[in-house]
Amino acid sequence: MKQKHKQIIQWINIQIKAITPGKNAVKGASLGLLTTTAFFWLVYSIRIYNKLNDPWILLLSLVVVLAVILFAFVIRWVLKLLNNVPAFYKLALFITWPLLIFMSSKSIISALIIVLASLCGAVILVLKRTKYQNLSKSKKIITGLGTIIGFGGFIALGVLYYQDGFDVDPITNAALSSDSNIQQIRAISPSEKGFYTVRTLTYGSGKDLHRPEYGAEVNIKTDSVNGLAFIDNWKGLGGWYSEKYFGFDSRSLPLNARVWYPDGEGPFPLALIVHGAVDMHYYSDAGYEYLGELLASKGIILASVDQNFINGSHFGALAKENDARGWLLLEHLKVWHEWNKKEDNLFYEKIDTSKLALIGHSRGGEAVAHAAMFNKLPFYPDDASIKFDYNFNIKSIVAIAPMDGQYEPAGSRTEIEDIDYFVIHGSQDADVSSYMGSQQYERITFKDSLYHFKSGLYIYGANHGQFNTVWGNNDTYNPFLGLLNLKQLISAENQIKIAQVYISSFLDITLRNKNEYLPLFVDSRVGKAWLPETIYLNQFEDSNLKTVANFDEDFDVSTMTCDGGKVNTKNLSVWREQEIKLKWEKKGSRALIAGWYYDIENKKKSIESVPDSLIASYTMSLSSTSLDSSSVLVFSMAESKESANPKSEGKWVKNNSNKKNEDTNKNDDEKKEDKEDKMKAEKPIDFTIQLSDSSGQEVSFPLSKFSPLQREIEVIITKTGFIKDDKQSEMVFQTFYFPVNDFQKINPNFNLSNIENIKFIFDKNESGVVAIDNIGFMKIF
């Protein structure tokens, strides 16, 4: 049998050898391929030349050929090098490289570890088998260098790993440089605990295999619900493992939650909070105790909903499940409404079902928007055979560092009407590193006659995980925490304090009508005594806003949103209206992009030396807008990092060929001047705002009357970012707020009932580019 097998193998080898092309065939194939391609390339080049009639095209085609040939030789040389790599080391590379990439997600770290580990391993085995004294002089030197680089490199990596990170250039807090006298809110801090004694309990299936609080020790048992229609991919290895671990599949999802409630008669408002997607073993629902204790002490019931069972694991994730997250919240609300009517239930008539709120974090922050939309729909938008009949009185939504677009109902993004919305996000977020909640913010509209508002808060130094005490400072959930740059991170205590102040005050407003906290959502400085010091960017819009210009109506940059409005500009170096881009996606709204650049030849001169005739401006002519003393001028604005002088290249450049040599030959005084110029360019942006009425009366005031514009915040998320200078940033808008009654203090003759022009005069910085959106008027608080 063995002999027969050997004969078969020999016969196969003979047949393969018989049909293997010989040297002549290979050479002929090579020449044929080269000749045919050369012919087609020649024809292609000539036809392009005949069409464009430009002789440079022929030269370009020749350059392309030479570049391709050079590239081919380089690739062949690299492959030859790889072919000469010893087989065992090559096998080790193929095994270790993907594993290191998987663990670190950083190719630069993986490459570094491969080099250092190779050196260390080579040194150890050489010294063990050959002995140092038996090496030649040259190999002794190489072995010594390998020892220093290999082991020294690992020691250096270890030192860097266990550091929090590196210092970055300090960022000027524009809000603190304002001359405005900020009036503090005269109220108790929203983070101060109330007078209610706080009680806790859990409810759930009573069948949890791993947590007694939802198993044998559960306080209130609940029925499971069938989520098959909302989790359509509970299958494969991930689905199998989830079912094995939890003991159920998507047909019997439990309704589990931890509850903090006030000890009192009630009825009390109810809020549900839901976590996001980390590993399903990493139970997240306990991480909001700091909110539960605070809100319950103030008379609001908080239930932290367990959805760990629809999170993924290392065996696979249950993707496209965010509709299930939202739907489950509504099923929880249904249970609460039933309890409120049951005389034998602890919560009988203790829930104010007219005052409900949803809070979500990460994917949960997206899910609460889905829940709010589903709540008002008669059918599931992806399958109308499934009826909805919820219609609960959900008053408000809080989204903590949310995702957006993980689930798209009927292929579109979720839209919400007539619900108050608050989104909070951190600049140092290493998980959802783009301000995704600002997209949902744009898709919230107010149409009924009640007062509504939406607001955003962007926090310099806040991360993703510290809003949940279980998650903490590891946003990547990689066990190698030292890969992250934690130096720019604010403390967990401070991040929790910010969340308590803002989430508590938002619920105080929306569920308890404590409107004295509203100014906090326009300007964090009014709550300065309550908040840790960092940079806060507030976004705000309410149902009273009468928009003058939001730049979404058409592509004509000379027109405005309001009827009859016209735009005039002078000396702008940048002027367009375009979609706002975030790090990851588009924001879903257009904005004005305006830039100015003053080429001041004498660097010692300031912007005051620029003639008025050259100062850039943007003027909006209105069709006689009538206001009263209760009105406020508002708009949103962000810095754009693009060039303020885009025509500084190409045909516009004069005498620029020796610039590199000039920079190299600068003396110390000139370099000092350059540094001063850079600092001047990075100072917060300010400009003049001018309004005029129909009789020609004017009022002028600086942007900094409220606050200068914060420069775009740059952060470095990982330690490798310092090696590559990988600074991340995006346009985050800030709301500016100017009460109209201040205008008449500036000019008593100014007529509020007949405003004709709003003018932005860019007269305080030598250059800059800004994005401006949602210019209009609303009512003062």
C-alpha positions in Angstrom: 0.0 0.0 0.0 2.8 2.3 0.9 4.6 1.5 -2.3 1.5 2.2 -4.3 1.0 5.6 -2.6 4.6 6.5 -3.5 4.1 5.6 -7.1 1.0 7.8 -7.3 3.0 10.8 -5.9 5.8 10.2 -8.4 3.4 10.0 -11.3 1.7 13.3 -10.3 5.1 15.0 -10.0 6.1 13.8 -13.5 2.8 15.1 -15.0 3.3 18.5 -13.3 6.9 18.7 -14.5 5.7 17.7 -18.0 3.3 20.6 -18.3 5.5 23.2 -16.4 6.6 25.9 -18.9 10.3 25.8 -19.8 12.8 28.7 -20.0 11.8 29.6 -23.5 8.1 29.6 -22.8 8.6 31.8 -19.7 10.8 34.2 -21.6 8.4 34.4 -24.5 5.4 35.0 -22.1 7.4 37.8 -20.5 8.3 39.4 -23.7 4.7 39.0 -25.0 3.3 40.6 -21.9 5.7 43.5 -22.0 5.3 44.1 -25.8 1.5 44.0 -25.8 1.3 46.4 -22.8 3.9 48.7 -24.4 1.8 48.8 -27.6 -1.4 49.6 -25.7 0.4 52.3 -23.6 1.8 53.9 -26.7 -1.6 54.0 -28.4 -3.2 55.3 -25.2 -0.6 58.1 -24.8 -0.8 59.2 -28.4 -4.6 59.3 -28.3 -4.6 61.4 -25.1 -2.0 63.7 -26.7 -4.2 64.1 -29.9 -7.2 64.9 -27.7 -5.5 67.4 -25.4 -2.8 68.7 -27.9 -0.3 69.1 -25.0 3.3 67.7 -25.6 3.8 67.4 -21.8 1.4 64.5 -21.9 4.0 62.4 -23.8 6.6 63.3 -21.2 4.2 62.4 -18.4 3.5 59.0 -20.0 7.2 58.3 -20.2 7.6 59.3 -16.5 4.8 57.0 -15.5 6.5 54.1 -17.3 9.8 54.8 -15.6 8.2 55.0 -12.2 6.4 51.7 -12.7 9.6 50.0 -13.8 11.4 51.4 -10.8 8.6 50.2 -8.5 8.7 46.8 -10.1 12.4 46.5 -9.4 11.9 47.6 -5.8 9.1 45.0 -5.3 11.3 42.3 -6.8 14.2 43.3 -4.4 11.9 43.2 -1.4 10.5 39.8 -2.4 14.0 38.5 -2.9 15.0 39.8 0.6 11.9 38.0 2.1 12.9 34.9 0.2 16.3 34.9 1.8 14.8 35.2 5.3 15.3 31.9 7.1 12.2 29.7 7.0 11.9 29.4 10.8 12.1 33.2 11.3 9.7 33.8 8.4 7.2 31.4 10.1 7.7 33.3 13.4 7.0 36.6 11.7 3.8 35.3 10.0 2.6 34.0 13.4 3.5 37.0 15.6 2.7 39.9 13.4 -1.1 39.4 13.2 -1.3 38.5 16.9 0.6 41.7 17.9 -1.6 43.8 15.6 -4.7 42.2 17.1 -3.5 43.0 20.7 -2.3 46.5 20.1 -4.2 47.7 17.0 -1.1 49.7 16.2 1.3 48.6 13.4 4.1 50.8 14.8 4.0 49.1 18.2 3.9 45.7 16.6 6.9 46.4 14.4 8.9 47.8 17.3 8.2 44.7 19.5 9.2 42.4 16.6 12.5 44.2 16.2 13.3 44.3 19.9 12.1 40.7 20.6 14.2 39.4 17.7 17.3 41.2 19.0 16.8 39.9 22.5 16.1 36.3 21.4 19.1 36.3 19.1 21.4 37.6 21.9 20.2 35.1 24.4 20.6 32.1 22.2 24.0 33.2 20.8 25.3 33.7 24.4 23.8 30.5 25.6 25.2 28.2 22.8 28.3 30.0 21.5 29.4 31.9 24.7 30.5 35.5 24.5 34.3 34.7 24.8 34.1 32.4 21.7 32.7 35.2 19.4 34.8 37.1 17.0 35.5 40.7 17.7 33.0 42.0 15.2 30.3 39.7 16.5 31.0 40.7 20.1 30.3 44.3 19.0 27.1 43.3 17.2 26.0 41.2 20.2 26.6 44.1 22.5 24.7 46.5 20.4 21.8 44.0 20.1 21.8 43.6 23.9 21.7 47.4 24.4 19.0 48.0 21.7 16.9 45.0 22.5 16.8 45.0 26.3 17.2 48.7 26.5 14.3 49.2 24.1 12.0 46.9 26.2 13.0 48.8 29.3 12.2 52.1 27.6 8.9 50.8 26.3 8.1 49.6 29.9 8.8 53.0 31.3 6.7 54.7 28.6 3.9 52.2 29.1 3.5 52.8 32.8 3.5 56.6 32.4 0.1 58.3 32.0 1.2 59.9 28.8 3.0 63.1 27.7 2.3 66.7 28.2 0.8 68.6 25.3 0.9 72.3 24.5 -1.6 74.0 26.8 -4.9 75.1 25.2 -6.1 78.6 25.9 -9.6 78.6 27.4 -11.3 81.3 25.4 -14.3 81.5 27.7 -12.1 82.6 30.6 -10.5 85.4 28.6 -13.8 87.2 28.2 -14.3 90.5 30.0 -18.0 89.7 30.5 -19.3 89.8 34.1 -21.0 86.4 34.2 -23.9 86.3 36.5 -24.0 83.0 38.5 -27.2 81.0 38.8 -28.8 81.6 42.2 -29.8 78.1 43.0 -28.6 75.0 44.8 -26.0 73.0 42.8 -27.8 70.3 40.8 -25.2 67.8 42.0 -26.2 68.4 45.7 -28.2 65.5 47.1 -31.8 66.0 48.0 -33.7 65.2 51.2 -35.2 61.8 50.3 -33.8 58.6 51.7 -32.7 56.4 48.8 -33.9 52.8 48.5 -32.6 50.2 46.1 -33.8 47.0 44.5 -33.5 44.9 41.4 -36.1 43.4 39.1 -35.7 40.7 36.5 -36.4 37.2 35.3 -35.1 35.5 38.4 -33.3 33.0 36.1 -29.9 34.7 35.6 -27.2 32.1 35.6 -24.4 34.4 36.8 -25.8 37.3 38.8 -27.9 36.6 41.9 -29.3 40.1 41.9 -31.2 39.0 38.7 -31.5 35.4 39.8 -32.4 33.9 43.1 -32.0 37.3 45.0 -34.1 39.4 42.6 -36.7 41.6 44.4 -39.4 41.7 41.7 -39.8 39.1 39.0 -40.6 40.1 35.4 -41.7 38.2 32.3 -39.3 37.8 29.4 -40.1 39.3 26.0 -39.6 38.0 22.4 -37.0 40.1 20.6 -36.6 37.9 17.6 -37.8 40.6 15.2 -35.3 43.1 16.5 -32.2 40.9 16.8 -32.1 39.2 13.4 -28.7 37.7 13.7 -28.6 35.8 16.9 -26.7 33.1 15.1 -23.2 31.9 14.3 -20.6 31.4 16.9 -21.5 34.6 18.7 -25.2 33.7 19.0 -24.3 30.2 20.1 -22.0 31.4 22.8 -24.5 34.0 24.1 -27.2 31.4 24.3 -24.9 29.0 26.1 -23.7 31.6 28.6 -27.0 33.3 29.4 -29.3 30.3 28.9 -31.7 32.0 26.5 -31.9 33.3 23.0 -33.6 36.3 21.4 -37.1 34.8 21.8 -36.9 35.2 25.6 -35.0 38.4 26.5 -35.2 39.3 30.3 -36.3 42.7 31.6 -33.6 43.3 34.2 -32.7 46.5 36.0 -31.3 48.0 39.1 -33.5 50.7 40.7 -32.8 53.6 43.0 -36.0 55.2 44.3 -36.9 57.8 46.9 -38.6 56.7 50.1 -41.8 58.8 49.9 -45.4 59.0 48.8 -44.8 60.2 45.3 -45.8 60.2 42.6 -42.2 60.6 41.2 -40.8 61.1 37.7 -39.2 58.1 36.2 -35.9 57.9 34.2 -34.4 54.8 32.6 -30.6 54.7 31.9 -29.0 52.1 29.6 -25.4 51.3 29.0 -23.6 50.6 25.7 -21.7 47.7 24.1 -18.7 46.3 25.8 -17.9 42.6 26.4 -21.1 40.9 27.7 -19.1 39.5 30.7 -18.2 43.1 31.7 -21.5 44.0 33.4 -22.2 47.7 32.9 -25.5 48.3 34.5 -24.0 48.9 38.0 -21.9 51.8 36.7 -24.5 54.5 37.1 -25.0 54.3 40.8 -23.6 57.8 41.2 -26.6 59.1 39.2 -29.1 56.7 40.8 -28.2 57.9 44.4 -28.3 61.6 43.4 -31.6 61.5 41.4 -33.5 59.3 43.8 -32.4 61.7 46.7 -34.0 64.5 44.7 -37.3 62.6 44.0 -36.7 61.0 40.7 -36.7 57.2 40.2 -33.8 55.9 38.2 -33.7 52.3 36.7 -30.4 51.2 35.2 -31.4 48.7 32.6 -29.4 45.6 32.0 -28.8 44.8 28.3 -25.4 43.0 28.7 -27.0 39.9 27.0 -27.1 41.7 23.6 -23.5 42.8 23.8 -20.9 40.8 22.1 -18.0 38.7 23.3 -14.7 37.5 22.0 -16.7 34.8 20.2 -18.5 37.4 18.1 -20.9 40.3 18.4 -24.6 40.6 17.8 -24.4 43.4 15.2 -27.3 45.7 14.1 -29.0 45.3 17.5 -29.5 48.9 18.4 -33.2 48.8 17.5 -33.6 46.0 20.1 -31.9 48.2 22.7 -34.5 51.0 22.0 -37.4 48.6 21.9 -36.4 47.0 25.2 -36.5 50.3 26.9 -40.2 50.7 25.9 -40.9 47.2 27.2 -39.4 48.3 30.5 -41.7 51.4 30.5 -44.7 49.1 29.9 -43.8 47.1 33.0 -43.5 50.3 35.1 -46.9 51.5 33.9 -48.4 48.1 34.9 -46.8 48.3 38.4 -48.2 51.8 38.8 -51.7 50.4 38.5 -51.3 47.3 40.6 -52.4 47.7 44.2 -50.1 45.0 45.5 -47.0 46.4 43.9 -44.4 48.5 45.7 -44.7 51.2 43.1 -48.5 51.4 43.1 -49.3 55.1 42.2 -45.8 56.2 43.0 -44.8 56.9 39.4 -45.7 60.1 37.6 -46.2 58.6 34.2 -46.6 62.0 32.6 -42.9 62.7 33.4 -40.6 60.1 31.8 -37.0 60.4 30.6 -34.5 58.1 28.9 -30.8 58.2 29.3 -28.3 56.2 27.3 -24.5 55.8 27.1 -22.6 55.0 23.9 -24.8 52.6 21.8 -27.4 53.2 24.6 -27.1 56.9 23.8 -28.2 56.1 20.2 -30.8 53.6 21.4 -32.7 56.2 23.5 -33.4 58.1 20.4 -34.7 55.0 18.6 -37.0 54.3 21.7 -38.3 57.9 21.6 -39.2 57.6 17.9 -40.6 54.0 18.2 -42.8 55.3 21.1 -44.8 57.5 18.7 -45.0 55.1 15.8 -48.0 52.7 15.2 -45.7 50.1 13.5 -42.1 48.9 13.5 -40.6 50.8 10.5 -38.6 47.8 9.3 -41.5 45.4 9.5 -45.0 46.8 9.6 -46.5 43.5 10.5 -45.3 44.3 14.0 -47.6 46.8 15.8 -46.4 49.4 18.3 -48.8 50.8 20.9 -46.7 52.6 23.4 -47.3 56.4 23.3 -45.7 57.0 26.7 -45.1 60.5 27.9 -41.4 60.6 27.3 -40.4 64.2 27.9 -36.7 64.2 27.5 -33.6 62.3 26.3 -30.0 62.3 27.6 -27.3 60.9 25.3 -23.9 60.3 26.8 -21.1 59.9 24.2 -23.6 58.3 21.8 -23.1 56.5 18.6 -25.3 57.4 15.6 -26.4 55.2 12.7 -25.6 51.8 14.1 -29.3 51.2 13.4 -31.1 53.1 10.6 -34.9 52.7 10.6 -36.0 51.9 7.1 -32.5 52.8 5.9 -32.6 56.4 7.3 -31.4 58.1 10.4 -33.7 58.5 13.4 -35.7 61.7 13.6 -37.5 63.0 16.7 -40.1 65.7 17.3 -41.1 67.7 20.4 -38.8 66.0 22.9 -36.1 67.8 24.9 -32.6 66.5 24.1 -29.2 66.8 25.8 -26.0 65.2 24.5 -22.7 65.2 26.4 -19.3 64.2 24.9 -15.6 64.3 25.7 -12.7 65.4 23.6 -10.5 62.5 24.9 -13.0 59.8 23.9 -11.0 56.9 22.5 -14.1 54.8 21.7 -16.6 57.2 20.0 -13.9 59.7 19.1 -16.1 61.8 16.9 -19.0 63.9 18.3 -21.7 61.7 16.9 -24.4 63.0 19.1 -24.3 66.3 17.2 -25.8 64.5 14.2 -28.9 63.4 16.2 -29.0 66.9 17.6 -29.6 68.2 14.0 -32.4 65.7 13.5 -34.5 67.0 16.4 -37.3 69.4 15.6 -40.0 71.2 17.6 -43.4 71.7 16.1 -46.0 71.7 18.8 -46.9 74.8 20.9 -45.0 73.7 24.1 -41.6 75.0 25.1 -38.7 72.6 24.1 -35.0 72.8 23.9 -32.0 70.8 22.7 -28.5 71.2 24.0 -25.0 69.8 23.7 -21.9 69.9 25.9 -18.4 69.1 24.7 -15.8 68.7 27.5 -12.1 69.0 27.0 -10.4 66.1 28.7 -13.4 63.8 29.3 -13.2 60.3 27.9 -15.8 57.7 27.0 -15.7 55.3 30.0 -15.5 57.5 33.0 -19.2 58.3 32.7 -19.7 54.7 33.9 -17.8 53.7 37.0 -17.4 50.1 35.8 -15.8 51.2 32.6 -13.4 53.8 34.0 -10.5 55.2 32.0 -10.0 52.3 29.5 -12.0 53.4 26.4 -10.6 50.7 24.2 -11.3 47.8 26.6 -7.9 46.5 25.5 -6.1 45.0 28.6 -3.0 47.0 27.7 -4.3 50.3 29.2 -0.9 51.9 28.9 -1.3 52.3 25.2 -3.7 55.2 25.8 -2.5 58.7 26.5 -4.2 59.4 29.9 -2.2 62.6 30.5 -4.9 64.8 29.0 -7.7 63.0 30.8 -9.6 64.8 33.6 -10.1 62.8 36.8 -12.9 60.3 37.1 -14.3 62.3 40.1 -14.4 65.5 38.0 -16.0 63.8 35.0 -18.7 62.3 37.3 -19.3 65.7 38.9 -19.9 67.3 35.4 -22.3 64.5 34.5 -24.2 64.9 37.8 -24.5 68.7 37.4 -25.7 68.6 33.8 -27.8 65.5 33.8 -29.5 66.3 37.1 -30.2 69.9 36.0 -31.5 68.8 32.6 -34.0 66.4 34.4 -34.8 69.1 36.9 -35.9 71.4 34.0 -37.6 68.8 31.8 -39.3 66.7 34.6 -39.7 69.2 37.4 -40.0 72.6 35.6 -37.0 74.1 37.4 -36.2 76.5 34.6 -33.7 78.5 36.6 -31.0 76.0 35.4 -31.7 76.7 31.7 -28.8 79.3 31.3 -26.3 76.5 32.2 -27.1 74.9 28.8 -26.1 78.0 26.9 -23.1 79.0 29.0 -21.3 76.7 31.5 -19.8 79.7 33.2 -23.1 80.5 35.0 -22.4 77.3 37.0 -18.7 77.9 37.5 -18.9 77.2 41.2 -20.4 73.8 40.5 -18.1 72.6 37.8 -14.5 71.5 37.6 -12.3 73.8 35.6 -11.8 72.7 32.0 -13.0 73.9 28.5 -16.7 73.5 27.9 -18.4 74.1 24.6 -22.2 74.6 24.8 -24.7 74.2 22.0 -28.2 75.3 22.5 -31.4 75.8 20.5 -35.0 76.1 21.7 -38.5 76.2 20.2 -38.6 80.0 20.3 -35.7 80.4 17.8 -36.6 82.4 14.7 -33.9 81.6 12.2 -32.5 84.3 10.0 -29.9 82.1 8.3 -29.2 78.3 8.7 -27.6 77.8 5.3 -29.6 74.7 4.5 -32.2 76.2 2.2 -30.3 76.2 -1.2 -26.9 76.6 -2.8 -27.0 80.3 -3.4 -24.6 81.9 -1.0 -26.1 85.4 -1.6 -29.5 84.4 -0.1 -30.7 83.7 3.4 -33.2 81.4 5.1 -35.5 84.3 6.0 -37.7 85.7 3.2 -36.1 88.6 1.3 -32.7 88.3 3.0 -29.6 89.1 1.1 -25.9 88.7 1.8 -23.0 91.1 1.0 -19.4 90.5 1.7 -16.1 92.4 1.5 -12.5 91.1 1.3 -13.2 87.6 2.5 -10.4 85.2 1.5 -12.8 82.2 2.1 -16.5 82.3 1.5 -18.8 79.3 0.9 -21.6 77.3 2.4 -21.0 73.6 2.9 -21.9 70.5 4.8 -20.2 70.4 8.3 -17.7 67.5 8.5 -17.0 65.6 11.7 -14.1 63.2 12.2 -16.1 60.2 11.0 -19.1 61.5 9.1 -21.1 64.6 8.1 -23.0 66.4 10.7 -26.2 66.7 8.7 -26.3 70.4 8.4 -24.7 73.1 6.3 -22.9 76.2 7.6 -21.3 79.4 6.4 -17.5 79.1 6.1 -15.9 82.6 6.2 -12.2 83.4 6.3 -10.0 86.5 6.2 -6.2 87.1 5.8 -4.3 90.3 6.1 -0.8 90.2 4.7 0.9 92.5 7.2 4.4 92.9 5.7 6.0 94.5 8.8 5.6 91.8 11.5 5.9 94.4 14.3 2.7 96.1 13.1 -0.7 94.9 14.3 -4.1 94.5 12.7 -4.8 98.1 13.6 -2.5 99.1 10.7 -4.8 97.4 8.2 -6.9 100.1 6.4 -10.7 99.9 7.0 -11.2 99.5 3.2 -9.4 96.1 3.4 -11.1 94.8 6.5 -13.2 91.7 5.7 -16.9 91.5 6.6 -20.1 89.5 6.1 -23.3 91.4 6.0 -26.9 90.0 6.2 -29.6 92.4 5.0 -32.9 91.5 6.6 -36.4 92.5 5.5 -37.2 94.7 8.5 -37.0 92.4 11.5 -39.0 93.6 14.6 -37.7 92.7 18.0 -38.5 93.6 21.6 -36.4 93.8 24.8 -37.0 90.1 25.6 -35.2 89.0 22.4 -31.7 87.5 22.1 -29.4 87.4 19.1 -27.9 83.9 18.9 -25.7 81.9 16.5 -23.4 78.9 16.6 -19.8 79.0 15.6 -16.6 76.9 15.4 -13.1 77.5 14.1 -12.1 75.8 10.9 -8.5 74.7 10.7 -8.3 75.2 6.9 -6.0 77.8 5.4 -7.2 81.4 5.7 -5.1 82.2 2.6 -5.9 79.4 0.2 -4.5 81.4 -2.7 -1.0 81.2 -1.2 0.0 78.6 -3.7 0.2 78.3 -7.4 0.0 81.4 -9.6 -0.8 83.7 -6.7 2.6 83.2 -5.1 5.2 85.8 -5.7 9.0 85.5 -4.9 8.4 82.4 -2.8 11.1 80.2 -4.3 13.7 81.0 -1.7 11.4 80.7 1.3 12.9 77.4 2.6 16.4 78.9 2.5 15.1 82.0 4.2 13.6 80.0 7.0 16.9 78.0 7.5 19.0 81.1 7.7 16.9 83.0 10.2 18.7 84.3 13.3 17.5 83.9 16.9 15.6 87.2 16.9 13.7 86.2 13.8 12.9 82.8 15.1 11.6 84.4 18.3 9.4 86.7 16.2 8.1 83.6 14.3 7.2 82.0 17.7 5.4 85.2 18.8 3.5 85.3 15.5 2.4 81.6 16.0 1.2 82.4 19.5 -0.7 85.5 18.1 -2.3 83.3 15.5 -3.4 80.8 18.1 -5.1 83.3 20.5 -8.9 83.0 20.6 -10.8 84.5 17.7 -12.6 87.8 18.2 -14.4 90.2 15.8 -16.9 93.0 15.8 -20.7 92.4 15.5 -22.6 95.4 14.1 -26.4 95.8 13.8 -28.1 98.7 12.1 -31.7 99.8 11.9 -33.8 101.4 9.1 -32.8 104.9 10.1 -29.1 104.2 10.0 -28.5 103.9 13.8 -25.9 101.3 14.7 -24.8 99.3 17.7 -21.4 97.6 17.7 -19.8 95.2 20.2 -17.1 92.5 20.2 -17.8 88.8 20.0 -15.9 88.6 23.3 -18.8 90.5 25.0 -20.1 87.0 25.4 -16.8 85.1 24.8 -14.1 84.9 22.2 -14.3 81.8 19.9 -12.5 78.8 21.3 -9.8 77.5 18.9 -10.4 74.0 17.6 -9.4 71.6 20.3 -6.7 69.2 19.4 -6.0 66.0 21.4 -3.7 63.0 21.2 -5.6 59.8 22.1 -2.8 57.2 22.1 0.8 57.4 23.1 1.8 56.4 19.5 0.1 59.6 18.5 3.1 61.5 19.9 5.5 59.5 17.6 3.4 60.3 14.5 2.2 63.7 15.8 -1.3 62.4 15.3 -3.4 65.3 16.7 -7.1 64.7 16.4 -9.7 67.5 16.2 -13.0 68.4 14.6 -15.3 71.4 14.4 -17.4 71.6 17.6 -19.8 74.5 17.6 -20.4 76.9 20.4 -23.5 78.9 20.9 -23.2 82.7 21.3 -25.9 84.6 23.1 -26.4 88.4 23.1 -29.5 89.9 24.8 -31.1 92.6 22.7 -31.8 94.9 25.7 -28.0 95.4 25.9 -28.1 97.0 22.4 -30.0 100.1 23.6 -27.6 100.5 26.5 -24.9 100.9 23.8 -27.0 103.2 21.6 -30.3 104.5 23.2 -31.5 105.7 19.7 -31.2 102.2 18.2 -34.7 101.0 17.0 -35.3 97.4 18.0 -38.5 97.3 16.0 -36.8 97.8 12.6 -33.4 96.0 12.3 -32.1 95.9 8.8 -28.6 94.6 8.9 -26.4 92.2 10.9 -22.7 92.5 10.1 -19.7 90.5 11.1 -16.5 92.6 10.8 -13.3 90.5 11.1 -11.1 93.2 12.6 -9.4 91.7 15.6 -7.3 88.8 14.3 -4.8 88.9 11.4 -6.3 85.8 9.9 -8.8 83.1 10.6 -11.6 80.8 9.2 -14.9 80.3 11.1 -18.0 78.1 10.5 -21.2 79.9 11.5 -24.7 78.4 11.7 -28.2 79.0 13.0 -28.2 82.8 13.1 -31.4 84.1 14.6 -33.3 85.4 17.5 -35.0 83.7 20.5 -36.4 84.8 23.9 -34.3 85.7 26.9 -34.4 83.3 29.9 
